[in-house]
Amino acid sequence: MIRRGLIGVILLLAISASHAGVLPDDRADVLYHLYDGGGVTIDGPSVLVRKKAGKSLSFVGNYYVDMISSASIDVITTASPYTEERTQWSLGMDYLRGNTTMRVGYTSSEESDFDAKSYSFSVSQDMFGDLTTLTLSYGFGDDLVRSSVDETFEEPLDRQIYGVGVTQILTKNMIAALNVETVTEEGYLNNPYRSVRYLDPLSGSGYSFEPELYPNTRTSTAVGMRLRYFLPYRAAIEGEYRFFTDTWDIDANTAALTYIHPWGNWTFTGKYRWHDQTGAHFYRDIFSRPQQTNFRGRDKELSPLTSHTLGLQAAYEFIQDDGTETWGFIKRAKVTASLNMLSIDFHDFSNLSVGAVVGEEPLYQLDADIVQIYFSIFY
């Protein structure tokens, strides 16, 4: 089972510059995605279709598949490599009335040992001559955690998400946005396959393993800010910052800088992202004895770490909307390819695969490439 870490569940607060009083364009996208790094390969297709129904309604549907092959550092040190498939589908609807847009959505994700269902609702209102957009959102998730090694194991996990966001047009060239999101979780927050290690002089390696044990509640808050400035030659530069904190004592800072440059039918994008976080209060790379603390964890995503991501993207619009009917119902079409190169330095997570003496293992470092290629048509 590869579960999205809760830091990852709080998606970087994507602060949209779109107005509430406009429905999204009719479009269809076909995507291929690939993640390759740290002994894990995840790839698969995705299809998204969005269509208006009159002037007030818009519907969207998405189907997404992950084919997962894992021989990660956690797997090779405590288990065996495995493969699995995750499928996800979602449906959504936008309803526009004047300067107000209401959105509802449902998502279902299934894999062999983890089922997730989530529901979302938001309302956006344009104000002050459409210069300000206020968005309020609420969502809840109903997850079920199972284990492939124990058919009787089944634990629930409930999640609620509250959000508020403001987008403000400052000048004809500048847009600013601020989002705040709080997530509360209750239930089984462990991974049933993970273990912690503790010193054991009777073991040949100098340590032994026991199961992780997490608190059954977690509350996190993230504040995100974004500023986009449009340059005279249709280019744009964008800066963003996010602060994250939770009741597990994880504090994280994330900053990113993006440059977007159109050139003829092409649009090129470059992005750099920096992320730094502290570790959870119950995290240890190694404990001094079994059951040393009430809660215990050795998930590297809960450890102190620093990551850097360099992203490059190119989009080519091979059908442009020139007002003719040359391409039938298709108004525009483009192909987009992106590459994100991720590097993570773990400050308190040892690489056990090298077989060094306990306490002298090198720290683990992960490099990964994330590739996306997709075709989009607008009709």
LUMDREN-168230 format. One record per residue (C-alpha): x, y, z. Coordinates in steps of 0.1 Angstrom, whole numbers, plus 2048, in hexadecimal, padded with zeros to 3 digits. Layout:
XYZ/...
//
This chain:
800800800/80D8227F7/7F983C80A/7FC860803/80D870821/7F8888834/80F8A482B/80989B808/7E389780E/7E48BC815/7EB8C57F2/7FF8E57EE/7E38FE7F1/7DD9047CC/7D19277CB/7BD92D7AB/7BD94E79A/79C946788/77C958790/75E9497A0/746957786/755942769/74F91D762/76E909758/774902733/7678E3722/7858CC71E/7928A971D/7B589E729/7C887D725/7E687973C/802861742/816865762/835855770/847857791/869846794/87F8497B2/88A8397D3/8838167C6/85E81F7BE/84F82179C/82B82E797/81C834775/7FB833763/7E184674F/7C785F758/7A986D745/79688D74E/77789B73C/7658BB744/7448C7733/72C8E4739/7078DE739/6F88FF731/70592073F/704916764/7108F3767/7308E1760/7398BC767/75A8AC76A/76588776C/788879771/796855771/7BA84F77D/7CF82F780/7F0829793/80480A78C/81C8087AA/83C7F47AD/84E7F97CE/8707EE7DA/87580E7F0/88D81080C/871808825/8677E9811/8897DA80B/8947DD830/8747CF840/8607BE825/8607B2800/85B7C67E0/8377C77D4/8217D47B8/7FD7E07BA/7E47F67A7/7D08147B3/7B28217A0/7A18427A7/783852798/7718737A0/753887796/74C8AC79B/7338C7793/7368ED791/716903794/71992778A/700941796/709965790/72B96B7A0/72994B7B6/7369297AD/72D90A7C1/7418EA7BD/73B8C77C9/7528A97C3/7558847CC/77586E7C9/7798497CE/79C8397CF/7A28137D2/7C07FD7D7/7C57DB7E5/7C87E6809/7BB80A80A/7998197FF/79383F801/7738527FA/7728787FC/7578927F8/75D8B87F2/7488D77F0/7538FB7EA/74391D7E2/75693A7D2/74995E7D0/75797A7BB/75599C7CC/75F9C07C8/75C9C27A2/76A99F79E/78B9A97AD/7879927CB/77E96E7CD/77595D7EE/7739377F0/76792280C/76B8FC80B/7638DD81E/76C8B8818/76C89882B/77B876824/77185382E/78E83B82B/793816833/7B680883A/7BC7E3835/7DA7CC834/7E57B3819/7F579D833/7D779B84B/7B579783B/7A479F85C/7B47C1860/79D7DF858/79F801867/78C82285F/79B84485A/785864858/79188584C/7828A884A/7908C5837/7868EA83C/793905825/79092A81E/7A293D802/7A39617F4/7B096A7D2/7B698F7CC/7BE9A27AB/7D69BD7B7/7DF9CD796/7DA9C5771/7FA9B1773/7F99A2796/7E39887A8/7E797D7CD/7D79617DF/7D5953803/7C793180D/7C392182F/7BB8FC833/7B58E7853/7B48C1852/7A78AC86F/7AC88686F/7A186B886/7A6845883/7C282E878/7DE84586D/7F982A86D/806817850/8007F2859/8207E7848/8397FF858/84F7F8875/86780B88C/8887FE897/8987FD8B9/8BA7F38C7/8BD7CE8CD/8E07C18D6/8D479D8D1/8CD7A48AD/8E879F893/8E17C1884/8E07D28A6/8BB7DB8A3/8997CB8A0/8777D7893/8547DC8A3/8347EA893/82E80F892/81481F8A8/80684289F/7ED8588B1/7C98538A4/7C387889E/7D589488B/7CD8B8883/7E18CD86B/7DF8F085E/7EF8FE83E/7F1922833/7FA92980F/8029497FD/80794F7D8/81096D7C3/81096E79D/81D98B788/81698D762/83399A74E/82F9B072F/837995716/81B97D722/83396B73A/82C96875F/84096377F/83195379D/83C94F7C1/82C93A7DC/831931800/820919818/82391283D/8168F184C/8138E7870/8018CA882/7FB8BA8A4/8168A189D/8308BE8A0/8388BE87B/83F8E286F/8468E684A/84F903833/84B90180D/85591C7F4/85491B7CE/85C9327B1/84D92D78E/85493E76D/83C93A74F/84794572C/83294370D/8439416EB/82D93E6CC/81891E6D0/82F9136ED/82D91A712/84B912728/84B91074D/86790C766/86290778C/8779037AB/8688F67CC/8788F47EE/8698E280C/8768DD82F/8658CD84D/86B8C1871/86389E87C/84589188F/8498908B5/8478698B6/85F864899/88185389F/89A844887/8A182B8A3/8938268C6/8A881B8E3/8917FF8EE/86F7EF8E3/8508038EB/8658208F6/84983A8F1/8238388EF/8248418CA/8408368B2/84783C88E/863839874/851845855/86B85A842/84F872837/84B87B85C/870881861/8828A285E/88B8A783A/8938C181F/8898BD7FA/8908CF7DA/87B8CC7BA/8848DA798/8688D977F/8688DF759/8498DF743/8428E571E/8208E970E/8198EB6E9/7F78F76DC/7F48E66BA/7CF8F16B4/7C79156BC/7A59256BF/7A493B6A0/77E93D69D/77C924680/76C90167F/78B8F0670/78E8D768C/7698D1692/75E8D26B6/7838D76C2/78B8FB6C9/7AE8F66D7/7C68DA6DE/7E88D76EE/8018BE6FA/8148C371B/8338B1729/8428B774B/85F8AA75F/8648B0785/8858A6794/8818A07BA/89E89C7D3/8978967F8/8B1896814/8A6884833/8B7892852/8AE87686A/8A6857856/8C283D851/8C8829832/8C680683F/8CC7F581D/8F27FB81F/8F77E483D/90C7FB852/9117F8878/8F380488B/8F682A892/90F82E875/8F782A858/8F784683F/8D985D83C/8C0854820/8BD86A802/8A28677E7/8A28727C3/88386F7AD/87687A78B/852881785/846882760/82588D752/81A88D72E/7F6897725/7E18A1707/7C58BB70C/7A98C56F5/7918E26FB/76F8E06EA/
//
